[in-house]
Amino acid sequence: MIEVKDIHTYYGLSHILFGVSLQVNKEEIVCILGRNGAGKTTTMRSIMGLTPPRQGSIIFKGEDITRMPVYKIARLRMGFVPDNRRIFPDLTVGENLEIASKGNSQGDGWDKERVYRLFPALKAIDSRKGGFCSGGEQQMLSIARALMGNPEFLLLDEPTEGLAPLVVRELMEQIGRLREEGLSILMAEQNVKSALKLADRVYVIDRGQIRFQGSVTELEDNEEIRKKYLLV
Amino acid sequence: MDFSAILSQFPDLYTLAGQFFVGMSRAMILFVVAAGLTVVMGVLRIVNFTHGTFYMLGAFIAFSVAQWLGGSSGFWLALLIAPLIVAALSFVVESTLMRRIYDQPRLMQLLLTYALVLAFNDLIKIVWGVHYKSMANPIPGSISLGGATLPSYNLILLAAGPLVALGLWFFMSRTMMGKLCRATATDREMVDALGINSKQVFASVFVLGCYLAGLGGTLIAPTTNIVIGMGMGIIINAILVVVVGGLGNVWGALVVSFIFGIGESFGVLFAPRFALVFPFLIAATLLMIRPSGLMKSVW
C-alpha cells in the first residue's frame, strides 16, 4: 500500500527525521510507537505532504507522492486524522462531513449515513457546531470526516490522546472494524497498551529514527527496547 | 393636543427623516464594499488595500459601459456587466500576483496591495484621463418617504444592502462553496488534507469580494463624481467597518455600516465642521468597548 524510504524531514532549520523507512501493507494496522517529540507526528505530516521530506521518497500505490501537493495526495484516497483533530469549529458536525465528501467523489463507499452507523453518537449532534463538541466527539468526527473521502489508507495520529478509558476502548473497536472494511491504517500512539491490542506490526521511533520493527509479540518479548524507548 | 401640533414644534423632523434615509443609503454602499472586504480578509487573511481600487474601477467601468450602450437602459446593463468585468480583472490579479503573498509577512502584503493601488491609479489616468466623469441618474426625481423627500435612486441603494446581505448569508450557510470558505478561513491545511484545493477556494473568495467592490462602485457611480482617488476614501472606512464589526463577519459589517451611516448623517446635521471625524470617533469608541470587534472575528 505505502512505502516510506529513508526520508529526512526538517522544520525550517531543525532536522527532525533521520532516514525513516516504513511500510504498510494492504488491510494492515501498523503502529508507530514513541514518546512525545520522537517524530511520530512529523512522519505522519511527511506522508500526507504537509511537511514534505527533503530527502528520500514516499511511494503510495505505486506512485511517487514525495513532492505532490497535499490535496492531490488526499485524492489518491489517503485519509488524514491529525493529532489535534482539527475539526472546523464554525461548521456543524454535518457540514464538517459534507465538505469532506467534496474532496473525493470517486468510489461509492462512505456517505453520511454509513458514517453515522459506525459512530451513532455523531448522528445525535449533527447540527452542533464542531467547536462545541467534546474531545471524544471531535475525535470520532475527525475519523468520520476522513472516511468521507473514501480512503484506502488512513493516517491516525494519536487517536486516543486525552480520551477517557471507556471511550478509548470503544474507539479502538471502531478502528478495528475499519480494517475489516478493507482499510489500511498507520496509527501513531503513545498509549501502547491499547495500540498493541489492535496492531498487526509495530515500529518504534525515537529521536527521528526507527529503533525497532516487528510483530506485537516480538515487541512484547523485547524488554530492552520497551524500557529504553517506551517506558513500559 | 393633536399630533400635528407636536410636529410643528419640531420643524426639523422631516429633515431628520430625510437625513436618516440618505445616511442609510450611504451605509448600504459602504456595507456592500465592506462585506466584500470582510470576506476576503476573513478567509485569505490579507489586508487588501486594492479593494478600494476595485470599487473605483467599478465606477469607471460602469460609466464607460453606460456611455457605450447609451440611452436610459445603459445604467441597468452596466449594473449587470461592470461588476463582472471587475471580477474578471480581480481573477487575473489573484492568479498572477495575490496568490504569491498569502504566506508572506503582513508588511509584504501591504506593500503589494498598496503598489497595486498606485499602479491602477495610473492605469485609470491612461484609460479615462485625469478629469472626473459623471453619469446620468437612471431614475431622476424624488419620492416622499414618511414625509421626507428622498432621491428616487436611493431606493435602489436601500434595497441593495439587504439583498447583498441575504445573498451572502445564503452563500455562506447553504452552498458547498460557502461551507468550504468557512472551513478554509479557520484551517487551510486541513482543507487541503481533505482533497480540496484551497488555492481555488482562495481565488474564488477573492473574486467574490472584488465583485462586491465593483458592485459598490457601480451603485455609487450615478450619485457622485467619478474621480481617481475615490477608492482611497472608501477603503479607509471599509477597513474600519471590517475591524469594528469583527474580521470576516458579514453581519458585523452590516451593523457597523448602519452605525456609521446614521452617525455620519446626523453628525453632519449637528456639527458639520467635524463630519470627517465621526467614523473615526465611532470606531474608536466601539473598539474601546469591544477591542476584538462587535461580533465574532475569525482572526
Interface residues (C-beta under 8 A of the other chain):
Chain A: M48 L50 P69 V70 Y71 A74 R75 F80 P82 R86 F88 P89 D90 L91 E95 N96 E98 I99 A100 K102 G103 N104 R145 A146 G149
Chain B: M176 K179 L180 R182 A183 A185 T186 D187 E189 M190 V191 D192 A193 L194 G195 I196 N197 S198 V298
